[in-house]
């Protein structure tokens, strides 16, 4: 039977919501990990703050066993859109809940300090734990909040 996992999150679009929507539409509904139908496409008319949000969510049978592949595919989506920040929450039936965060470097310098415990790679900053919209830690990052199941390590080295 297996255990159920729930993955949900959001991507804040920086510019060109229509281009981001096109990327999501082109996913189609054939793949089991990422499908167009699991994404909300954001509102069409700008709001006061004008930061469009694309939301997503799905249930899986033990996605944590495929987490490296899941993150690689998610990051491939991020590479195709102009995003500001992205968050994923992974809720597992037996291992607990984990949070993942990305902050794009496209908008220039980011003022993170060592206390934010972000991992810098070429394209973005990445972090585990409960983080604000901008990436700063909301609570201290505990060792058990760092996802390491099935030898998952970040950054992913192919």
C-alpha positions in Angstrom: 0.0 0.0 0.0 2.6 2.6 1.0 2.5 5.9 2.9 1.1 9.1 1.5 3.1 12.3 1.1 1.7 15.7 0.4 3.7 18.4 -1.4 2.5 21.9 -1.7 4.0 25.3 -2.3 4.2 28.6 -4.2 6.3 30.4 -6.7 6.3 34.3 -6.6 6.7 35.5 -10.1 9.0 38.5 -10.6 8.1 39.4 -14.2 6.1 38.0 -17.1 3.4 35.9 -15.5 2.2 34.9 -19.0 5.6 33.3 -19.8 5.5 31.4 -16.4 2.0 30.2 -17.2 3.2 29.0 -20.6 5.9 26.9 -18.9 3.3 25.4 -16.6 1.0 24.7 -19.5 3.7 23.0 -21.4 4.2 20.5 -18.5 1.1 18.6 -19.7 -0.6 15.9 -17.6 1.4 12.8 -18.6 4.2 12.9 -16.1 3.6 11.7 -12.6 5.7 14.2 -10.7 4.8 17.6 -12.2 1.5 18.1 -14.1 -0.1 21.2 -15.3 -3.3 20.3 -13.4 -1.5 20.5 -10.0 -0.7 24.2 -10.5 -2.8 27.3 -9.8 -1.9 29.8 -12.5 -2.1 33.0 -10.5 -4.6 35.9 -10.9 -5.0 37.6 -14.2 -5.4 41.2 -13.0 -2.6 42.7 -10.9 -3.4 43.3 -7.2 -2.1 46.2 -5.1 1.2 44.5 -4.4 1.4 43.1 -8.0 3.4 40.0 -7.1 1.7 37.1 -8.9 1.8 33.8 -7.2 1.6 30.4 -8.8 0.6 27.8 -6.3 0.8 24.0 -6.5 0.0 20.9 -4.6 -0.3 17.1 -5.0 -0.4 13.9 -3.0 2.1 11.1 -3.8 2.9 7.6 -2.7 6.2 8.1 -0.8 7.7 10.9 -2.9 10.5 11.2 -0.3 12.1 8.1 -2.0 12.3 10.2 -5.2 13.1 13.6 -3.6 16.4 14.2 -5.4 14.6 13.7 -8.8 11.7 15.8 -7.6 13.9 18.8 -6.6 15.8 18.5 -9.9 12.6 18.7 -11.9 11.3 21.6 -9.8 14.5 23.5 -10.3 14.3 22.9 -14.0 10.9 24.7 -13.9 12.4 27.5 -11.9 15.1 27.9 -14.5 12.5 28.6 -17.1 10.6 31.4 -15.3 11.5 34.7 -13.9 10.7 34.1 -10.2 11.6 35.9 -7.0 11.1 33.2 -4.4 9.7 29.7 -4.2 8.7 27.5 -1.3 7.9 23.9 -1.0 6.5 22.0 2.0 6.8 18.2 2.1 4.5 16.5 4.6 5.3 12.8 5.1 3.2 10.3 6.9 6.0 8.9 9.0 9.1 11.2 8.7 7.5 14.6 9.5 7.3 17.9 7.6 10.1 19.6 5.8 10.3 23.1 4.2 12.4 24.1 1.2 13.1 27.7 0.0 14.7 29.3 -3.2 15.6 32.9 -3.7 16.6 34.0 -7.2 19.8 35.9 -7.8 18.4 37.6 -10.9 17.4 40.7 -9.0 20.8 41.6 -7.8 22.5 41.5 -4.4 20.8 39.8 -1.6 21.7 40.7 2.0 21.8 37.4 3.7 24.1 36.7 6.6 25.5 33.5 8.0 22.6 33.2 10.5 20.2 32.7 7.6 22.0 29.4 6.8 21.3 29.6 3.1 23.2 27.6 0.5 24.4 29.7 -2.4 24.6 28.1 -5.9 25.1 29.9 -9.2 21.4 30.7 -9.8 19.9 31.1 -6.4 20.0 30.8 -2.7 18.5 27.6 -1.2 17.5 26.9 2.4 15.7 24.4 4.7 13.4 25.4 7.5 10.7 27.8 8.4 11.5 31.0 6.4 9.9 34.3 5.7 8.7 35.4 2.3 12.2 36.8 1.7 14.2 33.9 3.0 15.2 34.8 6.5 14.7 32.1 9.1 11.5 32.6 11.2 12.7 30.1 13.8 16.1 28.6 14.5 17.0 25.9 12.0 17.1 22.5 13.8 19.2 19.6 12.5 16.1 17.5 12.1 14.5 20.1 9.7 17.3 19.4 7.2 15.9 16.7 4.8 18.5 13.9 4.4 16.3 10.9 3.5 17.7 8.5 0.9 21.0 10.4 1.0 19.5 13.7 -0.3 22.0 16.4 -0.1 21.9 20.0 -1.4 23.3 21.2 -3.7 22.4 18.2 -5.9 25.5 17.0 -7.8 24.6 15.1 -11.0 
